[in-house]
Amino acid sequence: MNQYKRIKEFNAKFGGSVYRGQMVPNLIENDEIEKFLELEEKLNTPWTIGSKNFNPATGGGELGVTCFYTIKEIVNIVKPNWILEIGFNRGGSALMWLLTSNAFLVSCDIRKPEKTIQSINFINETFANRFEYISLDTVNNLKNQQQWINKFDLIFIDGDHSYAGAKGDTIGAKALNIEFISYDDYNSPKHGVDIHRVIKEENLTIIKEFNTKNGQVLTRNDSYSNSTS
């Protein structure tokens, strides 16, 4: 068996190439990354949401493999038991959260389940009793999900990247009393300014910034209360 076959293929095809002004790094050969690439092959393909340039290196509507260790580090910091993910697409980041933690993951996306049923079924089969997909307009309705108050340790916001979208999801996260709020596109030329604005307006404390792809950030919700009464 060719050890790390997928990593070697990735590095040969993408390593050292430039995407949006950033060089795509070569992946380190290890079992974790190889496992992720193996599983990722079984998600919904081809990419059909509108991006003609989707590939495993650059993402295209979701996190690519080069963000794997960002996700792992966030998990190591937060140590979550329950994670809420906003934005599912093909399920690439969902795989990362499940592979790097022992948490139960709830992924919300505005799309109906049938639009990505291959990914949903595969993740449910691979991570039995640890995953749920919910079709929900979180920007407007996350704050109304009272059954989720005090349930989640961490939320990852990667849905509607506009200012209104990030703002609505953040207001929802605070309404659910989620302590840790993480965002994608923190350094994005298109969306980064809106993410920064929301973090400032909502008085979130930055714990760590990550400079992978378009950038991610982990923040703490300082209005969080650990009282469940």
Residue pairs with C-beta under 8 A, 6 or more apart in sequence:
2 8
3 29
4 29
4 30
4 34
5 34
6 34
6 37
6 38
6 41
7 27
7 28
7 29
7 30
7 33
7 34
7 37
8 29
10 27
10 37
10 56
10 57
10 65
11 26
11 27
13 57
14 24
14 55
14 56
14 57
14 58
15 24
15 25
15 26
15 27
16 23
16 24
16 26
17 23
17 24
17 57
18 24
19 57
19 58
19 213
20 58
20 189
20 214
22 213
24 57
24 58
24 66
25 66
27 33
27 65
27 66
32 68
32 72
32 99
32 100
33 65
33 68
35 99
36 65
36 68
36 95
36 96
36 99
37 56
37 65
39 95
39 99
39 122
39 126
40 56
40 65
40 92
40 95
42 118
42 122
43 90
43 91
43 92
43 95
43 118
43 119
43 122
44 90
44 91
44 116
44 118
44 119
45 90
46 54
47 54
47 60
47 61
47 90
49 61
49 89
50 61
51 60
51 61
53 60
54 60
54 61
55 64
56 64
56 65
57 64
57 65
57 66
58 64
58 213
59 67
59 92
59 213
61 89
61 90
62 87
62 88
62 89
62 90
62 91
62 92
62 93
62 158
63 70
63 71
63 92
63 93
63 96
63 158
63 184
63 213
64 92
64 213
65 92
66 212
66 213
67 93
67 96
67 210
67 212
67 213
67 216
68 96
68 100
70 210
70 212
70 216
71 93
71 96
71 97
71 100
72 96
72 100
73 208
73 210
74 154
74 156
74 182
74 208
74 216
74 218
75 97
75 100
75 101
75 103
77 207
77 208
77 218
78 153
78 154
78 180
78 218
79 153
80 101
80 103
80 152
80 153
80 154
80 180
81 102
81 103
81 104
81 153
82 103
82 104
82 106
82 151
82 152
82 153
82 154
83 97
83 101
83 103
83 104
83 105
83 106
83 152
83 153
83 154
83 155
83 156
84 106
84 108
84 148
84 152
84 154
84 155
84 156
84 173
84 176
84 178
85 93
85 94
85 97
85 105
85 106
85 107
85 108
85 155
85 156
85 158
86 108
86 109
86 138
86 142
86 155
86 156
86 157
86 158
86 159
86 169
87 93
87 107
87 108
87 109
87 157
87 158
87 159
87 184
88 94
88 107
88 108
88 109
88 111
88 116
88 119
88 133
89 109
89 116
90 116
90 119
91 107
91 116
91 119
91 120
91 122
91 123
93 156
93 158
93 184
94 105
94 107
94 119
94 123
94 131
95 123
97 103
97 105
97 156
98 105
98 123
98 126
98 127
98 130
98 131
103 130
103 153
103 154
104 129
104 130
104 131
104 132
105 127
105 130
105 131
105 132
106 131
106 132
106 133
106 134
106 152
107 131
107 132
107 133
107 134
108 133
108 134
108 135
108 136
108 138
108 142
108 159
109 116
109 133
109 135
109 136
109 159
110 135
110 136
110 137
110 138
110 159
110 160
111 135
112 135
113 120
113 133
113 135
116 133
120 133
123 131
123 133
124 131
136 142
136 145
138 159
138 168
138 169
138 172
139 159
139 160
139 164
139 165
139 168
139 169
139 172
140 168
141 172
142 168
142 169
142 171
142 172
142 173
142 175
142 176
143 168
143 171
143 172
143 175
143 176
145 172
145 176
148 176
149 175
149 176
149 177
150 176
150 177
150 228
151 176
152 176
152 178
153 178
153 179
153 180
154 178
154 179
154 180
154 181
154 182
155 169
155 173
155 176
155 178
155 180
155 181
155 182
156 182
156 183
156 184
157 166
157 169
157 170
157 173
157 181
157 182
157 183
157 184
158 183
158 184
158 185
159 165
159 169
160 166
160 168
160 169
161 184
161 185
161 188
161 190
161 191
161 194
161 195
162 191
162 194
163 194
163 197
163 198
166 183
166 191
166 194
166 195
166 198
167 198
167 201
167 202
170 181
170 198
170 202
170 204
171 202
173 181
173 221
174 202
174 221
174 223
177 221
177 224
177 225
178 221
178 224
179 220
179 221
179 224
179 226
180 207
180 218
180 219
180 220
180 221
181 204
181 218
181 219
181 220
181 221
182 216
182 217
182 218
182 219
183 195
183 199
183 216
183 217
183 219
184 214
184 215
184 216
185 191
185 192
185 195
185 214
185 215
185 216
186 192
186 195
186 196
186 209
186 210
186 214
186 215
186 216
186 217
187 211
187 214
187 215
188 195
188 214
188 215
191 214
192 214
192 215
195 217
199 206
199 217
199 219
202 221
203 222
203 223
204 219
204 220
204 221
204 222
205 219
205 220
205 222
206 217
206 218
206 219
207 218
207 219
207 220
208 217
208 218
209 215
209 216
209 217
210 216
210 217
210 218
